[in-house]
Amino acid sequence: MDIPRPENKRRKRLRQIAFGGGAAVLLGLVTLGLSQLEPAAPSVVRDTQYIDTVKRGEMLRQVRGPGVLVPRVRLWIAAQSAGRVEQLLVRPGAVVEPDTVLAVLSNPDLMRQAETARYGFEIAKATFAEFELALRSKELDQKAAVAQARASYEGARLQAEAERASEAVAELQVRRSELNAESLKAAYDIQVERLNQLGATVEAQIAAQRAKLSQDQNAYDRMREQVEALSVRAGLAGVVQSVLIEEGAQVQPGANIARVAQPNPLMAELKVPETQAKDLLVGQSVAVDTRNGIIDGKVIRVDPAASEGTVQVDVELLGSLPSARPQQSVDGTIEIERLTDVIYMARPAYGQPNSTISLFKLIDDGDYAVRVPVQLGRTSVNAVEIIQGLEPGDEVILSDTSAWDDNDRIRLN
């Protein structure tokens, strides 16, 4: 028969407690160790990433913008007179000379006003001629009065001198003759003064009437020009680019009728992003890619205002264009400046000038890459200046790495 032994049961229980406590401690240590381990770095195929090496040297700052070729000499033809379009004589693409009629307008009211102005001008001319003739006649009458007064005075003077020289004439008679001569001399002087004043008055009155006649003539000339402007002319030798009216349409003064341009020379109109346009200046060098070759150019105008996020830049083309035509698409690269002895690299997929971004720098012979903060400086089309965070010789991933934003380390396979 078995004899129960309480001490064995107690020892067995103590062993179970000890084993259980040890297992719990071991499990805690393992859990703590695993929690302190870094998560495994995600693997990335190296050949799918754009990797560049940081360099030191000269960096060319450039901005790029798409654009089109346009004629440098363009002219909008506007209506000078209101009217209805009776005839439209040209279409886009037509070759025209300066006196080529583009469209014929009609305006009966303007024709009547011009005819009235012509009659008014003819009446004003006749009135002026009559007025001038009357004044000239008065001037001639005064000249005749001056001549008569002079003749009377000279006759009296000669008689007085003759009587003074003769001893047969009494002193009283001589004195009377001299007084008569003096009186006629005064009358003659008055007539001369009247002639001088009349001459000045006549010229002033004629000048005033001539000025009024000129006003009437100018009014008639303006009306005549408006009538002539009903035949809208090109005003420029070139090609009609666009026509904005239809036959039967009513146009007002100042409304654009058509645009005429000279096919040569051409220039480029580039659209540069407004964020990159702050350093653009007139005279900067430009390389224009026409798809058939690259033509040198220079900036001749920078639009002071932005439109739809871009700034228009006009570029004069300095070389000959191979088979180019208006509205042909081009790309332009504008040289801003050359930076000497700077640290730079190719431009990453994201990042603005003078900002700080994070990039993956390759380590361990390119097997791994770690995230590092990089301070950017000035940017170009394909390059960016490095202010801080990288050194010459460092290799960095410039592709979009947003898929690993939660990782500070990746593995390259």
DRENDO-1510 file (C-alpha; in Angstrom, 1 decimal, always signed):
<recs>
REC; n; res; u; v; w
REC; 1; MET; +0.0; +0.0; +0.0 .
REC; 2; ASP; +1.3; +3.5; -0.9 .
REC; 3; ILE; +2.1; +5.8; +1.8 .
REC; 4; PRO; +1.4; +9.5; +1.0 .
REC; 5; ARG; +4.5; +11.8; +1.3 .
REC; 6; PRO; +3.4; +15.5; +1.6 .
REC; 7; GLU; +7.0; +16.8; +1.2 .
REC; 8; ASN; +7.2; +15.4; -2.4 .
REC; 9; LYS; +4.0; +17.2; -3.4 .
REC; 10; ARG; +5.4; +20.4; -2.1 .
REC; 11; ARG; +8.7; +20.1; -4.0 .
REC; 12; LYS; +6.8; +19.4; -7.2 .
REC; 13; ARG; +4.7; +22.5; -6.8 .
REC; 14; LEU; +7.8; +24.6; -6.1 .
REC; 15; ARG; +9.4; +23.3; -9.3 .
REC; 16; GLN; +6.3; +24.2; -11.4 .
REC; 17; ILE; +6.3; +27.7; -10.0 .
REC; 18; ALA; +10.0; +28.1; -10.7 .
REC; 19; PHE; +9.6; +26.8; -14.3 .
REC; 20; GLY; +6.6; +29.1; -14.9 .
REC; 21; GLY; +8.4; +32.2; -13.5 .
REC; 22; GLY; +11.5; +31.5; -15.6 .
REC; 23; ALA; +9.4; +31.1; -18.7 .
REC; 24; ALA; +7.6; +34.3; -18.0 .
REC; 25; VAL; +10.9; +36.2; -17.5 .
REC; 26; LEU; +12.4; +34.7; -20.7 .
REC; 27; LEU; +9.3; +35.6; -22.6 .
REC; 28; GLY; +9.5; +39.2; -21.3 .
REC; 29; LEU; +13.2; +39.5; -22.3 .
REC; 30; VAL; +12.5; +38.2; -25.8 .
REC; 31; THR; +9.6; +40.6; -26.2 .
REC; 32; LEU; +11.8; +43.5; -25.0 .
REC; 33; GLY; +14.6; +42.6; -27.4 .
REC; 34; LEU; +12.3; +42.3; -30.4 .
REC; 35; SER; +10.6; +45.6; -29.6 .
REC; 36; GLN; +14.1; +47.3; -29.7 .
REC; 37; LEU; +15.0; +45.9; -33.1 .
REC; 38; GLU; +14.6; +48.2; -36.1 .
REC; 39; PRO; +12.1; +47.1; -38.7 .
REC; 40; ALA; +13.5; +45.4; -41.8 .
REC; 41; ALA; +14.5; +47.9; -44.5 .
REC; 42; PRO; +12.3; +47.6; -47.6 .
REC; 43; SER; +14.0; +46.4; -50.7 .
REC; 44; VAL; +14.1; +48.6; -53.8 .
REC; 45; VAL; +15.3; +47.7; -57.3 .
REC; 46; ARG; +18.3; +49.9; -57.9 .
REC; 47; ASP; +17.8; +50.1; -61.7 .
REC; 48; THR; +14.4; +51.7; -61.3 .
REC; 49; GLN; +15.8; +54.7; -59.4 .
REC; 50; TYR; +17.4; +57.8; -60.7 .
REC; 51; ILE; +20.7; +58.2; -58.8 .
REC; 52; ASP; +23.1; +61.1; -59.2 .
REC; 53; THR; +26.5; +62.0; -57.8 .
REC; 54; VAL; +27.0; +65.4; -56.0 .
REC; 55; LYS; +29.6; +67.5; -57.7 .
REC; 56; ARG; +31.5; +70.7; -57.2 .
REC; 57; GLY; +32.2; +73.2; -60.0 .
REC; 58; GLU; +30.4; +75.5; -62.4 .
REC; 59; MET; +26.6; +75.3; -62.5 .
REC; 60; LEU; +24.7; +76.9; -65.3 .
REC; 61; ARG; +21.4; +78.4; -64.1 .
REC; 62; GLN; +18.7; +78.1; -66.7 .
REC; 63; VAL; +14.9; +78.3; -67.0 .
REC; 64; ARG; +12.9; +76.6; -69.7 .
REC; 65; GLY; +9.5; +77.3; -71.3 .
REC; 66; PRO; +7.4; +76.1; -74.2 .
REC; 67; GLY; +6.2; +78.6; -76.8 .
REC; 68; VAL; +5.5; +79.3; -80.5 .
REC; 69; LEU; +7.0; +81.2; -83.3 .
REC; 70; VAL; +5.2; +84.4; -84.2 .
REC; 71; PRO; +5.8; +87.2; -86.8 .
REC; 72; ARG; +7.8; +90.0; -85.2 .
REC; 73; VAL; +5.9; +92.6; -87.3 .
REC; 74; ARG; +2.1; +92.3; -86.7 .
REC; 75; LEU; -0.6; +94.8; -87.2 .
REC; 76; TRP; -4.3; +94.8; -86.1 .
REC; 77; ILE; -6.4; +96.5; -88.7 .
REC; 78; ALA; -9.3; +98.4; -86.9 .
REC; 79; ALA; -12.3; +100.1; -88.3 .
REC; 80; GLN; -12.0; +103.9; -88.3 .
REC; 81; SER; -15.7; +104.4; -89.1 .
REC; 82; ALA; -18.9; +102.7; -88.0 .
REC; 83; GLY; -20.6; +100.8; -90.8 .
REC; 84; ARG; -22.1; +97.6; -92.1 .
REC; 85; VAL; -19.9; +95.0; -93.8 .
REC; 86; GLU; -20.9; +95.0; -97.5 .
REC; 87; GLN; -18.0; +93.0; -98.9 .
REC; 88; LEU; -15.3; +90.9; -97.3 .
REC; 89; LEU; -12.5; +90.6; -99.9 .
REC; 90; VAL; -9.8; +88.6; -98.2 .
REC; 91; ARG; -9.6; +85.5; -96.0 .
REC; 92; PRO; -6.8; +84.3; -93.7 .
REC; 93; GLY; -3.7; +83.3; -95.6 .
REC; 94; ALA; -4.2; +85.9; -98.3 .
REC; 95; VAL; -1.1; +87.9; -99.3 .
REC; 96; VAL; -1.7; +91.6; -99.2 .
REC; 97; GLU; +0.0; +94.9; -99.9 .
REC; 98; PRO; -0.4; +98.1; -97.8 .
REC; 99; ASP; -3.2; +99.5; -100.1 .
REC; 100; THR; -5.1; +96.2; -100.5 .
REC; 101; VAL; -8.7; +96.6; -99.6 .
REC; 102; LEU; -9.7; +94.0; -97.0 .
REC; 103; ALA; -13.4; +94.9; -96.6 .
REC; 104; VAL; -15.9; +97.5; -97.8 .
REC; 105; LEU; -18.3; +99.0; -95.3 .
REC; 106; SER; -21.4; +101.2; -95.9 .
REC; 107; ASN; -22.7; +104.1; -93.8 .
REC; 108; PRO; -25.3; +106.3; -95.5 .
REC; 109; ASP; -25.4; +108.7; -92.6 .
REC; 110; LEU; -21.7; +109.3; -92.8 .
REC; 111; MET; -21.9; +109.8; -96.5 .
REC; 112; ARG; -24.6; +112.5; -96.0 .
REC; 113; GLN; -22.6; +114.2; -93.3 .
REC; 114; ALA; -19.5; +114.2; -95.5 .
REC; 115; GLU; -21.5; +115.8; -98.3 .
REC; 116; THR; -22.9; +118.4; -95.9 .
REC; 117; ALA; -19.3; +119.1; -94.7 .
REC; 118; ARG; -18.2; +119.6; -98.3 .
REC; 119; TYR; -20.9; +122.1; -99.1 .
REC; 120; GLY; -20.1; +123.9; -95.9 .
REC; 121; PHE; -16.4; +124.1; -96.8 .
REC; 122; GLU; -17.2; +125.4; -100.3 .
REC; 123; ILE; -19.4; +128.1; -98.9 .
REC; 124; ALA; -16.7; +129.0; -96.4 .
REC; 125; LYS; -14.2; +129.4; -99.2 .
REC; 126; ALA; -16.5; +131.7; -101.2 .
REC; 127; THR; -17.3; +133.7; -98.1 .
REC; 128; PHE; -13.6; +134.1; -97.3 .
REC; 129; ALA; -12.7; +135.1; -100.8 .
REC; 130; GLU; -15.5; +137.8; -100.7 .
REC; 131; PHE; -14.4; +139.0; -97.3 .
REC; 132; GLU; -10.8; +139.3; -98.3 .
REC; 133; LEU; -11.7; +141.1; -101.6 .
REC; 134; ALA; -13.7; +143.7; -99.6 .
REC; 135; LEU; -10.9; +144.3; -97.2 .
REC; 136; ARG; -8.3; +144.6; -100.0 .
REC; 137; SER; -10.6; +147.1; -101.8 .
REC; 138; LYS; -10.8; +149.3; -98.6 .
REC; 139; GLU; -7.0; +149.1; -98.4 .
REC; 140; LEU; -6.7; +150.3; -102.0 .
REC; 141; ASP; -9.1; +153.1; -101.3 .
REC; 142; GLN; -7.0; +154.2; -98.4 .
REC; 143; LYS; -3.9; +154.0; -100.5 .
REC; 144; ALA; -5.6; +156.3; -103.1 .
REC; 145; ALA; -6.5; +158.8; -100.3 .
REC; 146; VAL; -2.8; +158.8; -99.2 .
REC; 147; ALA; -1.7; +159.4; -102.7 .
REC; 148; GLN; -4.2; +162.3; -103.1 .
REC; 149; ALA; -3.1; +163.8; -99.8 .
REC; 150; ARG; +0.5; +163.6; -100.8 .
REC; 151; ALA; -0.1; +165.3; -104.1 .
REC; 152; SER; -2.0; +168.1; -102.5 .
REC; 153; TYR; +0.7; +168.6; -99.9 .
REC; 154; GLU; +3.5; +168.5; -102.5 .
REC; 155; GLY; +1.7; +171.1; -104.6 .
REC; 156; ALA; +1.2; +173.4; -101.7 .
REC; 157; ARG; +4.8; +173.0; -100.6 .
REC; 158; LEU; +6.2; +173.9; -104.0 .
REC; 159; GLN; +3.9; +176.9; -104.3 .
REC; 160; ALA; +5.0; +178.2; -100.9 .
REC; 161; GLU; +8.6; +177.8; -101.8 .
REC; 162; ALA; +8.1; +179.6; -105.1 .
REC; 163; GLU; +6.3; +182.5; -103.5 .
REC; 164; ARG; +9.1; +182.7; -100.8 .
REC; 165; ALA; +11.7; +183.0; -103.6 .
REC; 166; SER; +9.7; +185.6; -105.5 .
REC; 167; GLU; +10.0; +189.3; -104.5 .
REC; 168; ALA; +6.7; +190.2; -106.2 .
REC; 169; VAL; +4.5; +188.2; -103.7 .
REC; 170; ALA; +3.5; +189.9; -100.6 .
REC; 171; GLU; +4.7; +188.4; -97.2 .
REC; 172; LEU; +1.1; +187.8; -96.1 .
REC; 173; GLN; +0.4; +185.7; -99.2 .
REC; 174; VAL; +3.7; +183.7; -98.7 .
REC; 175; ARG; +2.7; +183.0; -95.1 .
REC; 176; ARG; -0.7; +181.8; -96.1 .
REC; 177; SER; +0.8; +179.4; -98.7 .
REC; 178; GLU; +3.2; +178.0; -96.1 .
REC; 179; LEU; +0.4; +177.5; -93.6 .
REC; 180; ASN; -1.6; +175.7; -96.3 .
REC; 181; ALA; +1.3; +173.5; -97.1 .
REC; 182; GLU; +1.7; +172.6; -93.4 .
REC; 183; SER; -2.0; +171.8; -93.1 .
REC; 184; LEU; -1.8; +169.5; -96.1 .
REC; 185; LYS; +1.3; +167.9; -94.6 .
REC; 186; ALA; -0.6; +167.1; -91.5 .
REC; 187; ALA; -3.5; +165.7; -93.5 .
REC; 188; TYR; -1.1; +163.5; -95.5 .
REC; 189; ASP; +0.5; +162.1; -92.3 .
REC; 190; ILE; -2.9; +161.2; -91.0 .
REC; 191; GLN; -3.8; +159.4; -94.2 .
REC; 192; VAL; -0.5; +157.5; -94.0 .
REC; 193; GLU; -1.3; +156.5; -90.4 .
REC; 194; ARG; -4.7; +155.4; -91.4 .
REC; 195; LEU; -3.2; +153.2; -94.1 .
REC; 196; ASN; -0.8; +151.6; -91.7 .
REC; 197; GLN; -3.6; +150.9; -89.2 .
REC; 198; LEU; -5.9; +149.6; -91.9 .
REC; 199; GLY; -3.2; +147.3; -93.2 .
REC; 200; ALA; -2.7; +145.8; -89.7 .
REC; 201; THR; -6.4; +145.4; -89.2 .
REC; 202; VAL; -6.9; +143.8; -92.7 .
REC; 203; GLU; -4.2; +141.2; -92.0 .
REC; 204; ALA; -5.7; +140.4; -88.6 .
REC; 205; GLN; -9.2; +140.0; -89.9 .
REC; 206; ILE; -8.0; +137.9; -92.8 .
REC; 207; ALA; -5.9; +135.7; -90.5 .
REC; 208; ALA; -9.0; +135.2; -88.3 .
REC; 209; GLN; -11.2; +134.3; -91.3 .
REC; 210; ARG; -8.5; +132.0; -92.7 .
REC; 211; ALA; -8.3; +130.2; -89.4 .
REC; 212; LYS; -12.1; +129.6; -89.5 .
REC; 213; LEU; -11.7; +128.4; -93.0 .
REC; 214; SER; -9.1; +126.0; -91.9 .
REC; 215; GLN; -11.4; +124.6; -89.3 .
REC; 216; ASP; -14.1; +124.0; -91.9 .
REC; 217; GLN; -11.5; +122.4; -94.2 .
REC; 218; ASN; -10.3; +120.1; -91.3 .
REC; 219; ALA; -13.8; +119.1; -90.5 .
REC; 220; TYR; -14.4; +118.3; -94.2 .
REC; 221; ASP; -11.1; +116.4; -94.4 .
REC; 222; ARG; -12.0; +114.3; -91.4 .
REC; 223; MET; -15.3; +113.4; -92.8 .
REC; 224; ARG; -13.7; +112.6; -96.2 .
REC; 225; GLU; -11.1; +110.4; -94.5 .
REC; 226; GLN; -13.9; +108.6; -92.6 .
REC; 227; VAL; -15.7; +108.0; -95.8 .
REC; 228; GLU; -12.5; +106.7; -97.4 .
REC; 229; ALA; -11.9; +104.5; -94.4 .
REC; 230; LEU; -15.1; +102.6; -95.2 .
REC; 231; SER; -12.8; +100.8; -97.6 .
REC; 232; VAL; -10.6; +99.1; -95.0 .
REC; 233; ARG; -7.0; +98.7; -96.2 .
REC; 234; ALA; -4.2; +96.4; -95.0 .
REC; 235; GLY; -1.7; +99.1; -94.2 .
REC; 236; LEU; +1.1; +96.5; -94.2 .
REC; 237; ALA; +2.6; +94.2; -96.8 .
REC; 238; GLY; +2.3; +90.6; -95.5 .
REC; 239; VAL; -0.2; +87.8; -94.9 .
REC; 240; VAL; -3.6; +88.0; -93.4 .
REC; 241; GLN; -3.5; +85.9; -90.2 .
REC; 242; SER; -7.1; +86.3; -89.0 .
REC; 243; VAL; -10.4; +88.0; -90.0 .
REC; 244; LEU; -12.9; +88.8; -87.3 .
REC; 245; ILE; -15.9; +90.0; -89.3 .
REC; 246; GLU; -18.5; +88.6; -91.5 .
REC; 247; GLU; -20.5; +90.1; -94.4 .
REC; 248; GLY; -23.6; +91.8; -93.0 .
REC; 249; ALA; -22.1; +92.5; -89.6 .
REC; 250; GLN; -22.2; +95.9; -88.0 .
REC; 251; VAL; -18.9; +97.2; -86.8 .
REC; 252; GLN; -18.0; +100.2; -84.5 .
REC; 253; PRO; -15.0; +102.5; -84.7 .
REC; 254; GLY; -12.0; +100.9; -83.1 .
REC; 255; ALA; -13.3; +97.3; -83.6 .
REC; 256; ASN; -10.6; +94.9; -84.9 .
REC; 257; ILE; -11.3; +93.8; -88.5 .
REC; 258; ALA; -8.3; +91.6; -89.3 .
REC; 259; ARG; -4.6; +91.0; -88.3 .
REC; 260; VAL; -1.9; +91.2; -90.9 .
REC; 261; ALA; +1.7; +90.0; -90.3 .
REC; 262; GLN; +4.9; +89.9; -92.2 .
REC; 263; PRO; +6.0; +86.2; -92.4 .
REC; 264; ASN; +9.6; +87.2; -91.7 .
REC; 265; PRO; +11.3; +87.8; -89.5 .
REC; 266; LEU; +9.9; +85.5; -86.8 .
REC; 267; MET; +10.4; +85.6; -83.1 .
REC; 268; ALA; +9.6; +83.2; -80.2 .
REC; 269; GLU; +7.0; +83.8; -77.5 .
REC; 270; LEU; +7.9; +81.6; -74.6 .
REC; 271; LYS; +5.7; +80.8; -71.5 .
REC; 272; VAL; +7.9; +80.6; -68.4 .
REC; 273; PRO; +6.5; +79.5; -65.1 .
REC; 274; GLU; +6.0; +82.5; -62.9 .
REC; 275; THR; +7.9; +80.9; -60.0 .
REC; 276; GLN; +11.0; +80.8; -62.3 .
REC; 277; ALA; +10.6; +84.2; -63.9 .
REC; 278; LYS; +11.9; +86.5; -61.2 .
REC; 279; ASP; +15.5; +86.5; -62.5 .
REC; 280; LEU; +14.6; +87.0; -66.2 .
REC; 281; LEU; +16.2; +90.1; -67.8 .
REC; 282; VAL; +16.3; +91.7; -71.3 .
REC; 283; GLY; +19.4; +90.6; -73.2 .
REC; 284; GLN; +19.8; +87.1; -71.7 .
REC; 285; SER; +20.9; +84.4; -74.1 .
REC; 286; VAL; +18.3; +81.8; -75.2 .
REC; 287; ALA; +18.6; +78.5; -77.0 .
REC; 288; VAL; +15.4; +77.9; -79.0 .
REC; 289; ASP; +14.7; +74.3; -80.1 .
REC; 290; THR; +12.6; +74.4; -83.3 .
REC; 291; ARG; +12.4; +70.6; -83.6 .
REC; 292; ASN; +14.5; +71.1; -86.7 .
REC; 293; GLY; +17.5; +72.5; -84.9 .
REC; 294; ILE; +18.5; +74.8; -82.1 .
REC; 295; ILE; +18.7; +78.6; -82.9 .
REC; 296; ASP; +20.4; +81.2; -80.7 .
REC; 297; GLY; +18.4; +84.1; -79.5 .
REC; 298; LYS; +18.1; +86.8; -76.8 .
REC; 299; VAL; +15.4; +88.1; -74.6 .
REC; 300; ILE; +13.9; +91.3; -75.9 .
REC; 301; ARG; +10.9; +91.6; -73.6 .
REC; 302; VAL; +9.6; +90.2; -70.3 .
REC; 303; ASP; +5.9; +90.6; -69.7 .
REC; 304; PRO; +5.5; +92.5; -66.4 .
REC; 305; ALA; +2.4; +90.6; -65.5 .
REC; 306; ALA; +1.7; +86.8; -65.1 .
REC; 307; SER; -1.2; +85.1; -66.8 .
REC; 308; GLU; -2.5; +81.7; -65.8 .
REC; 309; GLY; +0.7; +80.9; -63.9 .
REC; 310; THR; +3.1; +81.8; -66.6 .
REC; 311; VAL; +5.1; +84.9; -67.8 .
REC; 312; GLN; +5.4; +85.6; -71.5 .
REC; 313; VAL; +9.0; +86.2; -72.7 .
REC; 314; ASP; +9.7; +87.5; -76.2 .
REC; 315; VAL; +12.8; +86.2; -77.9 .
REC; 316; GLU; +14.6; +87.6; -80.9 .
REC; 317; LEU; +16.1; +84.9; -83.1 .
REC; 318; LEU; +19.7; +85.5; -84.1 .
REC; 319; GLY; +20.2; +82.6; -86.5 .
REC; 320; SER; +18.5; +81.5; -89.7 .
REC; 321; LEU; +15.4; +79.4; -89.3 .
REC; 322; PRO; +15.2; +76.1; -91.1 .
REC; 323; SER; +11.8; +75.7; -92.7 .
REC; 324; ALA; +9.9; +77.4; -89.8 .
REC; 325; ARG; +6.5; +79.0; -90.0 .
REC; 326; PRO; +4.2; +81.1; -87.7 .
REC; 327; GLN; +2.6; +79.2; -84.7 .
REC; 328; GLN; +5.2; +76.4; -84.9 .
REC; 329; SER; +5.8; +75.0; -81.4 .
REC; 330; VAL; +9.2; +75.5; -79.9 .
REC; 331; ASP; +11.0; +75.1; -76.5 .
REC; 332; GLY; +13.3; +77.8; -75.2 .
REC; 333; THR; +16.1; +77.5; -72.6 .
REC; 334; ILE; +17.1; +80.9; -71.1 .
REC; 335; GLU; +20.5; +81.2; -69.5 .
REC; 336; ILE; +20.2; +83.2; -66.2 .
REC; 337; GLU; +23.8; +83.1; -64.8 .
REC; 338; ARG; +26.8; +80.9; -64.3 .
REC; 339; LEU; +27.7; +79.9; -60.7 .
REC; 340; THR; +31.3; +79.1; -60.2 .
REC; 341; ASP; +32.7; +76.7; -57.5 .
REC; 342; VAL; +29.4; +75.5; -56.0 .
REC; 343; ILE; +28.2; +72.1; -54.8 .
REC; 344; TYR; +25.4; +70.9; -57.0 .
REC; 345; MET; +23.5; +67.9; -58.3 .
REC; 346; ALA; +20.8; +67.0; -60.8 .
REC; 347; ARG; +17.4; +68.4; -59.9 .
REC; 348; PRO; +15.3; +66.0; -57.8 .
REC; 349; ALA; +11.7; +65.1; -58.5 .
REC; 350; TYR; +10.5; +67.6; -56.0 .
REC; 351; GLY; +11.8; +70.6; -54.0 .
REC; 352; GLN; +11.6; +74.3; -54.4 .
REC; 353; PRO; +14.6; +76.8; -54.5 .
REC; 354; ASN; +15.9; +77.8; -51.1 .
REC; 355; SER; +14.1; +75.0; -49.2 .
REC; 356; THR; +15.0; +72.0; -47.2 .
REC; 357; ILE; +14.0; +68.5; -48.3 .
REC; 358; SER; +14.9; +64.9; -47.4 .
REC; 359; LEU; +16.7; +62.6; -49.8 .
REC; 360; PHE; +18.1; +59.1; -49.6 .
REC; 361; LYS; +21.9; +59.0; -49.6 .
REC; 362; LEU; +23.6; +55.8; -50.6 .
REC; 363; ILE; +25.9; +54.1; -47.9 .
REC; 364; ASP; +27.7; +50.8; -47.5 .
REC; 365; ASP; +28.9; +50.7; -51.1 .
REC; 366; GLY; +25.5; +51.5; -52.4 .
REC; 367; ASP; +23.8; +48.5; -50.7 .
REC; 368; TYR; +21.7; +50.8; -48.5 .
REC; 369; ALA; +20.4; +54.3; -48.5 .
REC; 370; VAL; +19.5; +56.5; -45.5 .
REC; 371; ARG; +17.3; +59.6; -45.4 .
REC; 372; VAL; +19.2; +62.8; -44.8 .
REC; 373; PRO; +18.0; +66.5; -44.7 .
REC; 374; VAL; +19.3; +68.6; -47.6 .
REC; 375; GLN; +19.1; +72.4; -47.9 .
REC; 376; LEU; +18.7; +73.5; -51.5 .
REC; 377; GLY; +19.8; +76.8; -52.9 .
REC; 378; ARG; +19.4; +78.2; -56.4 .
REC; 379; THR; +17.9; +75.9; -59.0 .
REC; 380; SER; +18.2; +75.5; -62.8 .
REC; 381; VAL; +16.4; +73.4; -65.4 .
REC; 382; ASN; +18.4; +70.2; -64.7 .
REC; 383; ALA; +20.5; +71.1; -61.6 .
REC; 384; VAL; +20.2; +72.5; -58.1 .
REC; 385; GLU; +22.7; +74.1; -55.7 .
REC; 386; ILE; +23.4; +72.3; -52.5 .
REC; 387; ILE; +23.8; +74.5; -49.4 .
REC; 388; GLN; +24.0; +71.9; -46.7 .
REC; 389; GLY; +23.5; +68.2; -46.1 .
REC; 390; LEU; +25.6; +66.6; -48.9 .
REC; 391; GLU; +29.2; +66.7; -50.0 .
REC; 392; PRO; +30.9; +66.2; -53.4 .
REC; 393; GLY; +31.0; +62.5; -54.2 .
REC; 394; ASP; +27.8; +61.6; -52.3 .
REC; 395; GLU; +25.3; +59.5; -54.3 .
REC; 396; VAL; +21.6; +60.3; -53.8 .
REC; 397; ILE; +18.3; +59.0; -55.1 .
REC; 398; LEU; +16.5; +61.8; -57.0 .
REC; 399; SER; +13.4; +59.8; -58.0 .
REC; 400; ASP; +10.1; +60.1; -56.2 .
REC; 401; THR; +10.5; +58.3; -52.9 .
REC; 402; SER; +7.1; +59.1; -51.4 .
REC; 403; ALA; +6.3; +55.4; -51.2 .
REC; 404; TRP; +8.9; +55.1; -48.4 .
REC; 405; ASP; +8.0; +58.2; -46.4 .
REC; 406; ASP; +7.7; +56.0; -43.3 .
REC; 407; ASN; +11.2; +54.6; -43.7 .
REC; 408; ASP; +14.5; +56.2; -43.0 .
REC; 409; ARG; +16.5; +53.4; -44.5 .
REC; 410; ILE; +16.0; +51.3; -47.7 .
REC; 411; ARG; +17.9; +48.4; -49.2 .
REC; 412; LEU; +19.0; +48.5; -52.9 .
REC; 413; ASN; +19.0; +45.3; -54.8 .
</recs>
